[in-house]
Amino acid sequence: MSTAQRTFSASGADDFGVDIKDRPVPRISIAAFCESPETGAVIQRAAQDRRLAKTHVAVHMGGVETAAELYAESPTPNLLIVESRETESGPLMAQLERLAGVCDPASKVIVVGESNDITLYRELIRQGISEYLMAPIHPMQVIEAIANLYSAPESEPIGKVFAFVGAKGGSGSSTIAHNFAWALSTQVGIAATLVDLDLPFGTAGLDFNQDPVKGVADALVAPERLDDLLLERLLVRAGERLHLFAAPAVLDRDYDIDPQAFETVMDIVRASSPAVVVDVPHGWNAWTRQTLMAADEIIVTATPDLASLRNAKNIFDVFAAARPNDAKPRVILNQVGVVKRPEIPVKDFGEALGAEPILVLPFDPQLFGTAANNGQMLAQLNPQSRAAQGFLHVARMLTGRESAPEAKGKRDSIFKFLGGLNKKPMKKAG
């Protein structure tokens, strides 16, 4: 069922009789740009509702033009709500064209307007606008529109999965995954859930100075019980936009878990968070292969030695055959420059893999050791360090959210809409 069809249906209930507006909205970031104080106040009231409790909502004064100016130099949130007082199709489309030139591809857009023209509404929906609401709006109208986009059964999962795996034990994959999740959530501003799948030896709790009583193992042993409510109870907050799904890290039990359980749990987590960072333990079995296979991005952590190169090459070969339509796994080369240790040069390592490393981390035991022992991320300990800046670079690169100086003008039309209107990025006015 299309968005437009849902809007004009007599009932807001889905096929199971559950009212969509009563479903909690996942952890998304929302930015509203309002031309009238009344619209801003309504969205503020909506943001205080229990159904939007997981979301991060920011309300700004100024309409489409203000949004376009702001996001010319910063990443866009998951959802934009923009108000326009234009009632004609031409001027409104011109405003949206400029916004399209600076927006991230995955961003959804709700337009609040004053026109009651069904033709305009249909044209906006046809062009890919997520929803059109006619002013004056009320809080439940806003809540229902957002819920329709993110909580309806037919909605696509919002979470992009980043799976980190070490080419061999001791490569530092967990540390890298945790610091990536921190950079993604804290510095890039994307809400993320870090899933530690190393059940007996996971370090996510330690690295974030947390000691959760329950976590991912509780979900895996009874995946049929996991729902949004139980997931909330099992997650631990590690930052404003970062949650941990921690491993128990105990040896008093065996973990003989059905591979299907991992898929079930990951599907539910993915539906609850814009980004899911998975710390996959070094090892090869049915469920690790399945978890990596389903990931949107596979990041292999290696050290500059022959064993890492061989294992990384094997991983690359497996997934090149199994995922022919996906990009190659990424590689991060860690612990480079150990004194008196023979190493494969970075250039040779990349050429042998057929993939240049996206990040090369120098051996820095003082920085990494201090952070680990303090339960801190590198960006907390030394945000200007080469490693901390490297994680930020990788987080921006893998999400397409480069800073303005790096991006040099964002992509051509990046909403799904206005494809034919936006042949090239529009220059910032002024």
N, C-alpha and C positions, 0 to 999 in steps of 0.2 A: 504494500500500500504506500503510495507516495505521501510526501509531507502535505501537499495540497489537499489530498483526499482526507487525510486525518483531520485537517483543520476544519473542514466543513461537515464532518460526520456528526450525526446527532448525539453520539455518545463518545466520551473520552476513554472508554474501556477497551482493552485489547481482547483477543480471542478467548482468553480465559476468564474474562469478566473482572479483571483487575484494573482499577482506574489508574491510567498512566501518570496523572499528576500526583498520585500518592507514592510513586516509586522514588526513592532517594536518588539524586543525581550524583554521578561519579565525581572523583576529584579532578575537576577541571578549573582552568582559570578563565574568568569572564571579565571583559572590559566593556563598559557602556559609555557612549558619547551622546550626550543629550543636548538638544537645543533649547529645551524648556525646563525650568526647575521642577515643574510638576512631574514630568517624565522621570527625571532623576530621582525624585522622592519615591516614586512608585517602585523603581528598580531597587532602591535602598531597602524598602520594606520587604520586597521579595527576597532579597539577599539574607534577611534575618529569619526567614522561614526554615523550619526543620528540614525540609526536603532539599534545601541548598546548603546544608550545614557543612558538607565536605568541600564545597566550592570556594574559590578565592575570587571575590567580586570587587572591582574598582569602578567607581562612577566618576566620569569627567564631564565638565560642561563644554559644549562645542559639539558639532555634528560630524558629518562624514569628512569634511575638510580637516578638522582638528585631528581626527584619527589618522588620516593619510599623512599629515605632517609628523605626528609622533612616531608612526611605524616605519617611516623612511629611515629611521636611525635605531630602531630597536625591534626585537622579535614580537610577533603578534601572539595573542593568547589563543586558547582553544576555541573560544567563542567571542565574537564581536557583536554588540548590539549598538546600532547606529540610528540616530534619529535624523530625518530630513523633512523639511517643510515644503520641499518641491512637490508639486502635484502633477506635473507633466513628465512623461516618460523620458524625453530627451535630456533635460537638465539633471534628473535623478540618475540616469545612466551615466552621464558625464562625471558626476561625483563618484559613483561607484567604480568607474573606470580608473580614476586616479587611485582609489583605495586598493583596487585589484593589483596595481603595479607594485605595491609595497608589502603585500600580505603574504604570509606563509601558505603553502599549498593545502595544509590540513585544516586551516582555520575555517570555521563555520560562521555564517553571518545572518543575523536577524535584523531586518529593517523596520523601523517604526516610522510611519508616514501619515499624512493627513488625507490622502486620496482614497476614496471609496470605489475606485474604478476596478472592476473585476478583470478587465483586460490587462491593466498594468500589473495586477497581482499575478496573473497567469504568466505574463512575460518574465517577471522577476523569478518566479519559481522555475520556469523553463530554462532560464539562463543559469540557474544553479544557486540562487539565493536560498538559504535554508528555510526562511519563514518571513512573512510580512504581516505586521500587526498595525492596525489602524488606531491612531490616537483619538481620544484619550485611552490609555491602557490602565489596567488594574493589576495588582500583584499576582493573583491566581492565573491571569492570562499569561504573564511572563513565565511563571513557574511551569505551567502546562506546556508552553512552547519549548522551553528548555528540556523538559522531561521527554517530550516527543522526539527530540533530536538524539538524546543520549540514553534514555531508559526504556524505550519501546522495545518489545521483543525482536523486532526486525532490524533494529539499529545495529550497525557494525560495531564490533569492539573498538574502543578508542585507544587501547594500549598498544604501543609499539614495543616489541620485545627485543632487548639487547642481551645476548647470551655471551658470557665470558668463560673461556675454558683455557687451562694451561696446556701447553704442548708436552710438558712433563711436570712431575711434582716439584714444588719449590720454585716455580717460575714467577710467583708473585701475582697470579691471576686474581685471587680474592682481594688483595690490597688494591689492585687496579680497578676492579669492578666497584668496590666500595667508594673509592675516590671519584670515579666517573659518576656514580649515582649522586654523590654530594655536589659535584660541579653542575650536573644536570638540573638538580632541584633548587639549589641555593643560588648559583651564579647565572644560569641560563633562565631559570624561573619556570621550569616544567615540573609539575607534580609527578613524583616517581615512587614506586614501590620496589624495594630491594628484596629479592627472594634468595635466601641462602639454602641451597640444596645439598650442602655437605653436612648431612644429618649428624654423624658422630663427631666431626671435627670442625664444624663451621665457626668462623671468627667474626661474623657480622656484629653479634652482640658485644664482643670485646672491643672491636674497632670503633664502635659508637658509644662505648661506655654504658651499655645497657645490659640488663640481666632479666630478660623476659621469662616468665613462668611457662608460657605456652607459645606455640609458633607453628611453623610449617608442617612439622611431623604430625601434629594433632589433626591437621586437615587431611594429610595423606593417608592416615590409617582409617579414616571414615569420610572419604570424599563426597559421598551421597548426602552428608549432613551439612556440607559447606554452602552457605548462602551469604548475602551481603551483610546480614546482621552478625553471623558468626565470624566472618572475615574481619569485621571491625573489632571484635573482641580479641582476635588473635594477633592483630597488627600492633606494632609499637611505634610511637612517633619519635623520629630521630631529628626532626627539623620541621620548619613551618610547612614545607611541601615534600617531605620525605618520610616514608613509613618503612619499617623493617618487618619482614616475614622471616623471623630468625630460626635458625636450626637449634635443636636442643643441646647439641655438643656434649652428650653423655654417652657412656659405654655400657650402661646397665641394661640395655635392650638391643635386640636385633631388629634390623630394618629390612624385612622382606616384603616389599611393597609392589603391588601390581603396577606395571608401566602405565596402564590406563588411568590410574589415580593421579599421576603427575599431569597428564593431559587435562583431566577434569579440573584439577585445582588451578592450573595455569590459565585455563579459559575463564574461570571466575575472576581471578586476579586481573587478567587483562581487561576485563569488562569494567573494572573499578578504577583504573588509573591510566592517565595518558602515556606513561612510560613505565615499563617493567624491566628492571635490571636483574638478570639471573646469574648468580654465582654458581656455575656448574663445576662440581669437583672433578679432579683429574681421574679418569677411569673410563672404561668403555663397556657399556652394557646397553640393554634395550631402551631403558628410559633416558639415559644421557643422550644417546643417539637421537631418540624421538624429540627430546627437548631442544636440542640443537637444530634438528630438522625443521621445527615449527617456528624458530626465531626469525625475526625480520632482519637482524644483524647478528652475525657471528664474529666475535673478536677473539683471536687466538693470542695468548701471551706466551712469548718464547724468550729464551736466553741465547746469546750468540755462541752456541756450541753445536756439535754435530748431532747429538741426540735430539735436541729441540728442533733442528732443521729437518731431520728425518720425520719426526712425529708431526710437525706442522705440515710438511709436504703430504703426508698420508691423509691428514684431515682435509686439506685443500682438495685432494684427488677424490675423496669420498663424496664431498658435498658438491663438487663440480659435476659429478655424475648424477647425484640424487636431486640436485636443485639447478637444473640447466638454465632456468629462466631467472635465477637470482644472481645478484652480484657475488663475487668471490668473498670468502671470509676476509676480514681485516686482520692485520698482524701488528701487535705492539711488541717491540723489542726491549726487554728489561735487563737491568743489571749490566749495562755496557760499561766497559772500562775498568774492570777489576784489575788491580795492580798485579803484574807478573803472571796473569792468567792468559794463556793463549785463547784468542777469540776469532771467530769468523767475522771478517769485516762486514759492516752493515750493508754496504753496496752488494757484496757477494751474496749475503744472506737473502736480500730482496730479489736478486736476479735468479737465484736458485728456486725460489718460491714462485716467481712470476708475479710478485706483488710487493711494492715498496712499503715498508712499515709506515703506518700513519703516525706513529709516535716512537721515539727512541729515548729511553730513560737512562740517564747515567747512574752508575753505581754510587749511591749516597746512603751508606748505612746509618750515619748520624741522624739525618732528617727522617728517614723511614722508620728507624728504630725508635726514636723519640716519640713520633706520632703514634706508633703502635702501642708503646708502653703507656702513653697518656690517654689512650682511647680517643684520639683526635684524627681528623683528616688533615692532609698536608696543607690544604688551603687555610685551615684554621691556625696551623702552626706557623707557616710561612707562605702567605698568599702570593708573594712575588718569586718564589722559587721556580726553577725551570720545570720541575715535575708538576707543581700545582698549575702553572700556566699551560702545561701540556695537556693535562686532563680537561681544562676549560676549552682548549682548542678542539680536542676530540669530541667533547660534548656538543659544541657548536657545529662541528663538521657533520657528525652523524645525524643531527636533527635539522640540518639546513638552516641553522640560525646563527650565521656569522654576524659579527658586529659590522656596523656600517663601513668603517675603513677597509675591512677585509672583503666585504661583499661587493663594494663599488657599484651600487645600484642593485636592487633585488631582481629576482627573476621576472621575465616577461609575464604575462598574465598568469597569476598563480591561484586565483580562485578557479574553481571549475567553471565558473560563469565568465561571461564577457570575453570568451576566447577569441572571437572574431573582432572585438573592438580594440583590444590591447596588443597591437603588433609590436610595440617596443615600450620599454619603461618610460614613463613620463617624468620629466624633470621637475624637481621641487620648485615651487613658485618662489619668486623673490630674488 
